[in-house]
Amino acid sequence: MAHHASAKKRHRQSLRRQERNKHWLSTVRNAVRRVHQAMADDPSTAPAQFQSAEKLLRKAASKGVLHQKTVSRTVSRLHKLVKSAG
């Protein structure tokens, strides 16, 4: 447990950041899942789902939640998947 005021503050900040990061990761995972689901159910809706997922992924990278190379790799794979449908 932290004893100094500065250490207590850092701990509070880290908890807030952790919650924010959890929210973003969950949102991004759900968006990627929606693209895969669209490909399985109705491939004609996949491009729209892909666009929203890409936007969320890029935003998460700009916020530092995900690494830029991870995002680029994920977007590339999703794009390849969506293009393969039609």
N, C-alpha and C positions, 0 to 999 in steps of 0.2 A: 504494500500500500504506500502511496506517495505521502511524504511528510512535508515537503516544501510547497509553498503556494504555487510556484511556477510549475512544479511537477503535477500538482492537482489540476491546474488549468490545462496542461498538455493532455492529461488523461481525459478530461471532459471534451476537449477538442477532438481527440482521437475517436471517442465514442460517437460524436456527432458525424464525423467523417465516415465512420464505419456504417452508420445507418444510411447515410446518403449513398454510399457506394453499393450497399446491399440493394437499395431501391433501384439504382441504375442497372445493376447486373441482372436483376430480376426482370426489369422492363425489356432489356436487350434480349435476354434468353427467350422471353415470350414472343418477341417480334420474330426472331429466327425460327421459333417453333411454328409460328403462323405461316411462314413461307413454306416450310416443309409440309404442313398440313394442307395448304392451298395446292401444292404440287400433287398431293395424293388425292384430294377431292376434286378440285376443279382448276386445272392448270391455266385457264384463261384469267383467273384472278391473281395468279402468282406474281406478275410484274408489279401490280399495285402494292402487294404485300412486300415485295422486295424493296421497292422505293422507300417505304416507311421504315423498314428494317435497316436499310443502309443509312438513312438519316439519323436514326437512333444510335447506330454503331459509331458513326463519325462523331456525333455529339459526345458520346461516352469517352471517346479517345481524346477529344479536345478538353474534357474535364479531368482527364488523368485517371479515369476509372479503369480503362483498358489501354494496353499499349497499342501504338499506331500500327505496328506490324501485325499484331494479332487481328486488329480490325480489318486491315487490308487483305489478309489471308481469308478471313471469314467472308468478307464481301465478294472476293474473287470466287470462292467456292459456291456461294449462293447464286451469283450471276451465271456461273457455268451451269448450275442446276436449272435455273429458270430458262436459260437459252436452249437447253437440250429439249425442252418440252415443245418448243414450236418456234 
